[in-house]
Amino acid sequence: MTRAGFAAIVGAPNAGKSTLTNALVGEKVSIVTHKVQTTRFQIRAIAMLETREGQEAQVVLVDTPGIFSPNESDRLAKSMVHAAWTGADDSNLIVHVVDAPAWLRQQDNAGSSQDRLSVDDTKNVAAGLKKRRANAYLVLNKIDEIAHDKVLPLIEEFNAMEVYSQIFMTSARNGEGVENLAFALADAMPESPLLYPTDQAADIPSRLMAAEITREKLFLRLHDELPYMSMVETEAWKELKGGDVRIEQVIYVRRSSQKPIVLGKGGKTIKDIGAAARRDMQDWLGRKVHLFLFVKVRDKWKDDQARYTGMGLEFDV
């Protein structure tokens, strides 16, 4: 008998949830950028793991948007937080990922405004888990950035919250501690037939995954110049003779002044974004991709219900 089940990956924005998800799966299924709140909807990533006794286990990792305190007027933010808690409530186990260095910097009064928000959001997540009486593991992430003498007091502090059944220390970026966590996740899954084919790494529509790849390249290329509120939509997907695929996508920005930033001088920036996205898509699909990108201004895309439906988000939360 195999084991299979769902583990929701939750936490404050920029705690390293997507990086940890990718590390557990063994390949890239969630995009990672410098911007907080990069993940906007649930992504089901499928990790084939083993228990400590060698039993096969399929852990469906529900990578969720960061949980924070959204402005009441921000429909997208509220929908994202709702999606995160829904993913947690529907899972066998919840993994709370915490940015450990940010927590310590804030304690030492050396934290930035972003660190302060991260700590506040972390406390809110812990309170939410305690209220739900959830089966929750804690992952103190980015431990490669903290001093060894800080580790034990940090563990004791979170233990005192009486929220978590197990606590793990990881650096998702370099893989430290990930194997130990993987064993624990596999052990925690119920005995069950496998839920997905063993060679499937993610449960996400192809059009949406392609849009996510381009959005990642967009943010990596323009993270200082382009505001967070932009989006990418796959408008057309056509199978070509010989196995190639033609993909047409629109990058939506909210201001006319942002369009030339995305295009760049002589169209260089958007060409670079397209080239980087095309390479990742070809690696993902295993075939040649013909990618065409367009830029349009749409100020109120956050109020368009169809955009939410396309991302699997609820419009009225």
C-alpha positions in Angstrom: 0.0 0.0 0.0 1.2 3.5 -0.8 0.5 6.7 1.0 -1.0 9.8 -0.5 -2.5 13.1 0.7 -2.4 16.8 0.7 0.0 19.2 2.5 -0.7 22.9 2.3 2.3 25.2 2.3 1.3 28.4 4.0 3.0 31.5 5.5 3.6 35.2 5.2 4.6 36.6 1.8 8.3 36.0 0.8 8.9 33.3 3.4 10.2 30.9 0.8 7.1 28.7 0.3 7.5 28.3 -3.5 11.2 27.7 -3.2 10.5 25.0 -0.6 7.8 23.5 -2.8 10.1 23.3 -5.8 12.8 21.7 -3.6 10.5 19.0 -2.4 9.2 18.2 -5.9 12.7 18.2 -7.3 11.8 20.5 -10.2 10.4 23.9 -10.7 6.6 24.0 -10.5 6.1 27.4 -8.8 7.5 30.7 -9.9 10.0 32.5 -7.6 10.8 36.3 -7.8 12.1 39.1 -5.7 8.6 40.5 -5.2 6.4 39.6 -2.2 3.0 38.0 -3.0 4.3 36.5 -6.2 2.1 33.4 -5.9 -1.5 34.5 -6.5 -3.4 31.2 -6.5 -3.2 27.6 -5.3 -0.7 25.5 -7.2 -0.8 21.7 -6.6 2.7 20.4 -6.9 3.2 16.6 -6.7 6.1 15.2 -4.8 7.0 11.5 -5.0 8.6 10.8 -1.6 9.4 7.9 0.6 8.7 7.3 4.3 11.6 6.5 6.6 10.7 2.8 6.2 10.9 3.1 2.4 7.2 3.1 1.7 6.2 5.1 -1.4 4.3 8.3 -0.7 2.7 10.9 -3.0 2.5 14.3 -1.3 0.4 16.9 -3.1 1.9 20.2 -2.0 -0.7 23.0 -2.2 1.5 26.0 -2.7 -0.6 28.9 -1.5 -0.5 32.7 -1.8 1.1 34.5 1.1 -1.2 35.2 4.1 -1.2 38.8 5.1 -3.7 41.5 6.2 -5.2 42.8 3.0 -6.7 46.2 2.5 -10.5 45.9 2.5 -10.7 47.6 -0.9 -8.1 45.3 -2.5 -10.3 42.5 -4.1 -7.3 40.5 -5.4 -5.5 40.5 -2.1 -8.6 39.3 -0.2 -9.1 36.6 -2.8 -5.5 35.5 -2.5 -5.7 35.2 1.3 -9.0 33.3 1.0 -7.4 30.9 -1.4 -4.5 30.3 1.0 -6.8 29.4 4.0 -9.0 27.3 1.8 -6.0 25.3 0.7 -5.0 24.8 4.3 -8.5 23.8 5.4 -8.8 21.2 2.7 -5.4 19.5 3.4 -4.4 16.5 5.6 -1.5 18.6 7.0 -0.4 22.2 7.1 3.2 23.3 6.7 3.8 26.8 8.1 6.9 28.3 6.5 8.5 31.2 8.4 11.3 33.6 7.4 13.5 33.0 10.4 16.1 35.8 9.7 13.3 38.4 9.4 11.8 37.2 12.7 15.2 37.5 14.4 16.0 40.9 12.9 12.7 42.3 14.1 13.4 41.0 17.6 16.8 42.7 17.6 15.1 46.0 16.5 17.2 45.8 13.3 14.3 44.8 11.0 13.0 46.7 8.0 9.4 47.6 7.5 9.1 44.5 5.4 10.5 42.4 8.3 7.9 43.9 10.6 5.1 43.0 8.2 6.5 39.5 7.9 6.5 39.0 11.7 3.0 40.4 12.1 1.7 38.1 9.3 3.5 35.1 10.8 1.8 35.7 14.2 -1.6 36.0 12.4 -1.0 32.7 10.6 0.0 31.0 13.9 -3.2 32.4 15.5 -5.3 31.1 12.6 -3.7 27.6 12.9 -4.3 27.5 16.6 -7.9 28.6 16.2 -8.4 25.8 13.7 -6.7 23.2 15.9 -4.9 22.2 12.7 -2.3 19.5 12.3 0.6 21.8 11.6 4.3 21.5 11.1 6.5 24.6 11.4 9.4 25.2 9.0 11.9 27.8 10.1 13.3 28.7 6.7 16.5 30.5 5.5 18.5 29.1 8.4 21.7 29.5 6.4 21.4 33.2 7.1 21.2 33.0 11.0 23.8 32.3 13.7 23.9 28.8 15.2 23.4 30.2 18.8 20.1 31.7 17.7 18.5 28.4 16.6 17.6 26.8 20.0 16.0 30.0 21.5 14.0 30.4 18.2 12.7 26.8 18.4 11.8 27.3 22.1 9.9 30.5 21.2 7.7 28.8 18.6 7.3 25.7 20.7 5.8 27.9 23.4 3.0 28.9 21.0 1.6 25.3 21.3 0.6 25.3 17.6 3.0 22.9 15.9 3.4 19.1 16.3 6.9 19.2 14.7 9.4 21.9 14.0 12.0 21.7 11.1 14.9 23.9 10.1 15.5 24.3 6.4 17.2 26.4 3.8 15.0 25.7 0.8 17.4 27.6 -1.4 20.4 25.3 -0.8 18.5 22.1 0.2 19.5 22.0 3.9 17.0 20.2 6.0 14.7 19.5 3.1 15.2 15.7 3.1 14.3 15.4 6.8 11.1 17.4 6.1 10.3 15.2 3.1 10.5 12.0 5.3 8.1 13.6 7.8 5.6 14.7 5.2 5.6 11.2 3.7 5.1 9.6 7.1 2.2 11.9 7.8 0.2 11.0 4.7 -2.6 8.4 5.1 -2.4 5.0 3.4 -4.0 5.5 0.0 -3.6 4.7 -3.7 -1.7 7.3 -5.6 -3.8 10.3 -6.6 -1.8 11.3 -9.7 0.5 9.6 -12.3 4.0 9.3 -10.8 5.6 11.3 -13.6 3.3 14.3 -13.2 4.9 17.2 -11.3 2.0 19.6 -11.0 -1.8 19.9 -11.4 -2.2 23.2 -13.2 -3.7 24.0 -16.6 -1.1 24.4 -19.4 -2.3 27.9 -20.3 -2.0 29.1 -16.7 1.4 27.5 -16.2 2.7 29.2 -19.4 1.3 32.6 -18.2 3.1 32.0 -14.8 6.4 31.4 -16.5 6.2 34.7 -18.4 5.0 36.5 -15.3 8.1 35.3 -13.5 10.4 36.5 -16.3 8.6 39.8 -16.3 9.1 40.4 -12.6 12.7 39.1 -12.6 13.6 41.5 -15.5 11.7 44.6 -14.1 11.2 44.0 -10.4 12.5 47.5 -9.6 10.6 49.4 -12.3 7.3 47.5 -12.7 4.7 47.6 -9.9 3.4 44.4 -8.5 -0.1 44.8 -10.1 0.5 43.5 -13.5 -0.6 40.2 -15.0 -0.1 37.8 -17.9 -2.8 35.9 -19.8 -2.5 33.2 -22.4 -4.9 34.2 -25.1 -4.1 31.5 -27.7 -2.6 28.1 -27.7 -2.3 26.3 -31.0 -0.8 22.9 -31.7 1.3 23.0 -34.9 2.3 20.3 -37.3 5.5 18.5 -36.2 4.7 18.9 -32.5 5.5 22.6 -32.1 3.1 24.9 -30.2 2.3 28.5 -30.8 1.5 30.5 -27.7 0.1 34.1 -27.7 0.1 36.0 -24.4 -0.9 39.5 -23.3 0.9 41.3 -20.5 -1.5 43.7 -18.8 -0.2 46.8 -17.0 -2.3 49.3 -15.2 -0.9 52.6 -16.5 0.0 53.8 -20.0 3.4 54.9 -18.6 4.2 51.3 -17.7 3.8 50.0 -21.3 7.1 51.5 -22.6 8.9 50.0 -19.5 7.8 46.5 -20.5 8.6 47.1 -24.2 12.0 48.7 -23.7 14.0 50.7 -26.2 13.4 49.2 -29.6 11.4 46.4 -28.0 14.5 44.9 -26.4 13.1 44.3 -23.0 10.0 42.4 -24.1 12.2 40.4 -26.5 14.5 39.4 -23.6 11.5 38.5 -21.4 10.0 36.4 -24.3 13.3 34.6 -24.9 13.7 33.7 -21.3 10.1 32.5 -21.0 10.3 30.5 -24.2 13.4 28.6 -23.0 11.5 27.6 -19.8 8.4 26.7 -21.7 10.4 24.5 -24.0 12.1 22.7 -21.1 8.7 22.2 -19.4 6.9 21.0 -22.5 9.8 19.2 -24.1 9.1 20.7 -27.5 9.6 23.9 -29.5 7.6 26.9 -28.5 6.7 29.9 -30.7 5.9 32.6 -28.2 4.3 35.9 -29.1 3.9 38.6 -26.4 1.8 41.7 -26.5 1.4 44.6 -24.0 -2.0 46.2 -23.2 -3.1 48.7 -20.6 -6.0 47.6 -18.5 -6.4 49.7 -15.3 -9.2 47.8 -13.7 -8.3 44.2 -14.5 -8.5 43.5 -10.7 -12.3 44.1 -11.0 -12.8 41.7 -13.9 -14.4 38.5 -12.7 -13.2 36.4 -15.6 -9.6 37.0 -14.6 -10.2 35.5 -11.2 -12.0 32.5 -12.6 -9.1 31.9 -14.9 -6.7 31.8 -11.9 -9.1 29.6 -9.8 -9.8 32.5 -7.4 -13.1 33.4 -5.9 -14.3 36.9 -7.0 -16.5 37.8 -4.1 -14.8 37.1 -0.8 
